[in-house]
Amino acid sequence: MLVLTAGTGRVVQAIARELAALPEPKRFLPAGSARGSVPGFEVVRGGVADAAARARALEGAHTLVILPTFDPRATEAQAALARAAAPAGVRRILLGSLIGADARSPVCLLRWVGLIEREVLASGLPHSILRAAPFMQNLALFTRRYDSGLAVVGPFRDVGFPWLDAADVGAVLARLIETEAAENLVCQISGPENVNFETVARLLGDAVGEAVRYVDVCLPEAQGLLEANGFSAVQVRALTEYWDYLVSGFVKPACCETAAQLLGRPPRSLTQHFAAHAGELRAAA
């Protein structure tokens, strides 16, 4: 039995599609504001914040996969789930983390994820922690349609990131589960190249067949865009603080050799991602 606890956003859906191909039965324990499910997983009602739901999810489970959310309450509940895993008979834990995660980080999002990392390490179970670069799937948050046309809007100046397709994280996690890897692993995974937002806009324009411009904005304006997308005040603060940390260069995303070997193929490029999701991104704008 495989148990996945996560939200239900674009990143999670991309990772879950890779995990859904595995043959074992699967349960999904919603985290944060998630209310739905992911295809191929049986939903455990109540969510990760409910102690009884955590116990039901772990009953008979062999593997636990944790994908953190941007919610401190969900972080505490997922940490509690990691603590309960070994007593419940779980045999291994896999965590989809973030590059720069640290329980002592001054950045709240990286601190929250670091706290879950700490519980996974303390569980004593075989574990794999995969620290990921910024996800391509989140670029939909920055896409806007104006009277003048399509634009990518964000507070990133001219900084580039090695954007990562979340499906590649799912593929590595699925590989670790499929091979029943017992060796403890902590490594980083990123996309194939650093791409700034000017280039993001150009590549998106190539995919959708129209000109796309990049509009650089200040953090308060970016916060307003997130609020318009339904993010809570706590989530807005966590995300914009994290973005500011990335832009400042304190986090250096890079892919380790182990992750590249586990993926077994070149990571998907931004051009490939946009070609596959052009319609979705146009609709998101």
C-alpha positions as CSV (number, residue, x, y, z in Angstrom):
1,M,0.0,0.0,0.0
2,L,1.3,3.4,-1.1
3,V,0.1,6.5,0.8
4,L,0.4,10.0,-0.7
5,T,-0.2,13.1,1.4
6,A,-0.3,16.4,-0.5
7,G,-2.4,19.2,-1.9
8,T,-4.1,18.9,-5.3
9,G,-2.4,21.6,-7.3
10,R,-0.7,21.4,-10.7
11,V,2.6,20.2,-9.2
12,V,1.0,17.4,-7.2
13,Q,-1.2,16.3,-10.1
14,A,1.9,16.0,-12.3
15,I,3.8,13.9,-9.7
16,A,0.8,11.8,-8.9
17,R,0.3,10.9,-12.5
18,E,3.7,9.2,-12.4
19,L,3.0,7.4,-9.2
20,A,-0.4,6.3,-10.4
21,A,1.3,4.0,-12.9
22,L,2.7,1.9,-10.1
23,P,0.9,-1.4,-9.5
24,E,0.4,-1.3,-5.7
25,P,-2.9,0.0,-4.2
26,K,-2.8,3.7,-3.3
27,R,-4.4,6.1,-0.8
28,F,-4.5,9.8,-0.9
29,L,-4.5,11.9,2.3
30,P,-5.4,15.5,1.4
31,A,-3.2,18.2,3.0
32,G,-3.7,21.9,3.4
33,S,-6.8,23.3,1.6
34,A,-7.1,20.3,-0.7
35,R,-10.6,18.9,-0.9
36,G,-10.4,16.7,-3.9
37,S,-8.4,13.7,-5.0
38,V,-5.9,12.7,-7.6
39,P,-6.7,10.0,-10.2
40,G,-5.8,6.5,-9.3
41,F,-5.8,7.1,-5.5
42,E,-8.5,6.2,-2.9
43,V,-9.2,9.3,-0.8
44,V,-8.9,9.1,2.9
45,R,-11.6,11.5,4.2
46,G,-10.8,14.0,6.9
47,G,-7.4,15.0,5.6
48,V,-4.0,15.0,7.2
49,A,-4.9,17.4,10.0
50,D,-7.3,14.7,11.4
51,A,-5.5,12.2,13.7
52,A,-8.0,9.5,13.0
53,A,-7.6,10.1,9.2
54,R,-3.8,9.8,9.6
55,A,-4.3,6.5,11.4
56,R,-6.7,5.2,8.7
57,A,-4.3,6.2,5.9
58,L,-1.3,4.4,7.5
59,E,-3.2,1.2,8.2
60,G,-1.4,-1.6,6.3
61,A,0.8,1.0,4.4
62,H,4.2,0.0,3.2
63,T,5.4,3.3,1.6
64,L,4.6,6.9,2.6
65,V,5.1,9.8,0.1
66,I,4.9,13.3,1.5
67,L,4.6,16.4,-0.7
68,P,4.5,19.5,1.5
69,T,2.1,22.4,1.0
70,F,2.3,26.2,1.6
71,D,0.4,25.9,4.9
72,P,2.0,25.8,8.4
73,R,-0.9,23.9,9.9
74,A,-0.5,21.2,7.2
75,T,3.2,21.1,7.8
76,E,2.6,20.3,11.5
77,A,0.1,17.6,10.5
78,Q,2.5,16.1,7.9
79,A,5.3,16.1,10.5
80,A,2.9,14.2,12.8
81,L,2.2,11.7,10.1
82,A,6.0,11.1,9.6
83,R,6.3,10.5,13.4
84,A,3.5,8.0,13.3
85,A,4.8,6.1,10.2
86,A,7.2,3.7,11.9
87,P,4.8,2.7,14.8
88,A,2.1,2.1,12.2
89,G,4.4,-0.4,10.3
90,V,5.4,1.8,7.4
91,R,8.6,0.5,5.8
92,R,10.0,3.7,4.1
93,I,9.3,7.4,3.5
94,L,9.8,9.5,0.5
95,L,9.7,13.3,0.7
96,G,9.4,15.8,-2.1
97,S,11.3,18.7,-0.6
98,L,12.7,22.0,-1.8
99,I,16.3,23.1,-2.5
100,G,17.3,25.1,0.5
101,A,15.0,23.4,2.9
102,D,16.3,23.8,6.5
103,A,14.5,23.7,9.8
104,R,16.6,26.7,10.9
105,S,16.0,28.7,7.7
106,P,14.9,32.4,8.0
107,V,12.5,31.8,5.1
108,C,9.3,30.4,6.4
109,L,8.5,28.1,3.5
110,L,11.9,26.5,3.6
111,R,11.7,26.2,7.4
112,W,8.3,24.5,7.2
113,V,9.6,21.9,4.7
114,G,12.8,21.6,6.7
115,L,10.8,20.6,9.8
116,I,9.2,17.8,7.8
117,E,12.6,16.7,6.6
118,R,13.8,16.6,10.2
119,E,10.9,14.3,11.2
120,V,11.6,12.0,8.2
121,L,15.2,11.7,9.3
122,A,14.2,11.1,12.9
123,S,11.8,8.3,12.0
124,G,14.6,5.8,11.6
125,L,13.0,4.4,8.5
126,P,14.7,4.1,5.1
127,H,14.1,7.4,3.4
128,S,14.6,9.4,0.2
129,I,14.5,13.2,0.3
130,L,14.4,14.8,-3.1
131,R,15.0,18.6,-3.0
132,A,13.6,20.2,-6.0
133,A,14.2,23.4,-8.0
134,P,11.3,25.8,-8.8
135,F,8.6,24.0,-10.8
136,M,7.5,24.7,-14.4
137,Q,3.9,24.0,-13.4
138,N,3.9,27.1,-11.2
139,L,4.6,29.4,-14.1
140,A,0.8,29.3,-14.8
141,L,0.5,31.5,-11.7
142,F,2.4,34.3,-13.5
143,T,0.5,34.2,-16.8
144,R,-2.0,37.0,-17.4
145,R,-4.1,38.2,-20.3
146,Y,-4.3,41.9,-20.8
147,D,-6.0,44.0,-23.5
148,S,-2.6,44.4,-25.1
149,G,-2.0,40.6,-25.2
150,L,-0.5,37.8,-23.1
151,A,2.1,38.5,-20.5
152,V,4.2,36.7,-17.9
153,V,4.1,38.8,-14.7
154,G,6.4,38.4,-11.7
155,P,9.0,39.9,-9.3
156,F,12.1,38.2,-10.7
157,R,14.0,41.0,-12.5
158,D,16.5,39.3,-14.9
159,V,17.3,36.2,-12.6
160,G,17.1,32.8,-14.2
161,F,16.2,29.5,-12.6
162,P,16.8,25.8,-13.7
163,W,13.0,25.3,-14.0
164,L,12.0,21.7,-13.3
165,D,9.0,19.8,-14.6
166,A,7.3,18.2,-11.6
167,A,6.7,15.1,-13.7
168,D,10.4,14.4,-13.5
169,V,10.2,14.4,-9.7
170,G,7.3,12.0,-10.0
171,A,9.4,9.8,-12.3
172,V,12.3,9.7,-9.8
173,L,10.0,8.9,-6.9
174,A,8.3,6.2,-8.9
175,R,11.7,4.7,-9.7
176,L,12.7,4.7,-6.1
177,I,9.4,2.9,-5.1
178,E,9.6,0.5,-8.0
179,T,13.1,-0.6,-7.2
180,E,12.4,-0.8,-3.5
181,A,15.5,1.3,-2.8
182,A,16.5,0.9,0.8
183,E,19.6,3.1,0.8
184,N,19.0,6.5,2.5
185,L,19.1,9.3,0.0
186,V,19.1,13.1,0.2
187,C,19.7,14.8,-3.1
188,Q,18.8,17.7,-5.4
189,I,17.0,17.8,-8.7
190,S,16.7,20.7,-11.2
191,G,15.9,21.3,-14.8
192,P,18.4,21.3,-17.6
193,E,19.1,25.0,-17.9
194,N,18.8,28.4,-16.2
195,V,16.0,30.4,-17.9
196,N,15.1,34.0,-17.0
197,F,11.6,35.4,-17.4
198,E,12.3,37.2,-20.6
199,T,13.2,33.8,-22.1
200,V,10.2,32.2,-20.4
201,A,7.9,34.8,-22.1
202,R,9.6,34.1,-25.5
203,L,9.3,30.4,-25.2
204,L,5.7,30.6,-24.1
205,G,5.0,32.8,-27.1
206,D,6.5,30.3,-29.4
207,A,4.2,27.6,-27.9
208,V,1.0,29.5,-28.0
209,G,1.6,31.2,-31.3
210,E,1.4,34.9,-30.1
211,A,3.7,37.5,-28.7
212,V,4.2,37.3,-24.9
213,R,5.9,40.0,-22.9
214,Y,7.5,39.8,-19.5
215,V,6.3,42.4,-17.0
216,D,8.5,42.8,-13.9
217,V,6.6,43.9,-10.8
218,C,7.4,44.6,-7.2
219,L,6.6,42.2,-4.4
220,P,3.5,44.0,-3.2
221,E,2.0,43.8,-6.7
222,A,3.0,40.1,-6.8
223,Q,1.2,39.6,-3.5
224,G,-1.9,41.1,-5.0
225,L,-1.8,38.7,-8.0
226,L,-1.6,35.7,-5.6
227,E,-4.5,37.0,-3.6
228,A,-6.5,37.3,-6.8
229,N,-5.7,33.6,-7.4
230,G,-7.2,32.7,-4.0
231,F,-4.1,32.3,-1.9
232,S,-4.4,33.0,1.8
233,A,-2.4,35.8,3.5
234,V,-0.1,33.2,5.1
235,Q,0.5,31.5,1.8
236,V,1.1,34.8,0.0
237,R,3.7,35.8,2.5
238,A,5.4,32.4,2.3
239,L,5.6,32.3,-1.5
240,T,6.8,35.9,-2.0
241,E,9.4,35.6,0.8
242,Y,10.7,32.4,-0.9
243,W,10.8,34.1,-4.3
244,D,12.7,37.0,-2.9
245,Y,15.2,34.5,-1.4
246,L,15.6,32.9,-4.8
247,V,16.1,36.2,-6.6
248,S,18.7,37.2,-4.0
249,G,20.8,34.2,-4.9
250,F,20.9,32.5,-1.5
251,V,19.7,29.3,-2.9
252,K,21.7,27.7,-5.7
253,P,19.5,25.1,-7.5
254,A,21.5,22.3,-9.1
255,C,20.9,18.7,-10.0
256,C,23.1,16.0,-8.3
257,E,24.4,13.1,-10.3
258,T,22.3,10.6,-8.3
259,A,19.0,12.2,-9.3
260,A,20.1,12.4,-12.9
261,Q,20.9,8.7,-12.9
262,L,17.6,7.8,-11.3
263,L,15.7,9.9,-13.9
264,G,17.5,7.9,-16.6
265,R,16.9,10.5,-19.3
266,P,17.5,14.2,-19.8
267,P,15.1,16.3,-17.7
268,R,12.3,17.9,-19.6
269,S,13.1,21.3,-21.0
270,L,10.9,24.4,-20.7
271,T,10.3,24.2,-24.5
272,Q,9.0,20.6,-24.1
273,H,6.8,21.6,-21.2
274,F,5.2,24.6,-22.9
275,A,4.5,22.5,-26.0
276,A,2.7,19.9,-23.9
277,H,0.7,22.5,-21.8
278,A,0.2,25.4,-24.2
279,G,-3.6,25.1,-24.1
280,E,-3.6,24.9,-20.3
281,L,-1.4,27.9,-19.9
282,R,-3.5,29.9,-22.4
283,A,-6.7,29.0,-20.4
284,A,-5.0,29.9,-17.0
285,A,-4.3,33.4,-18.3
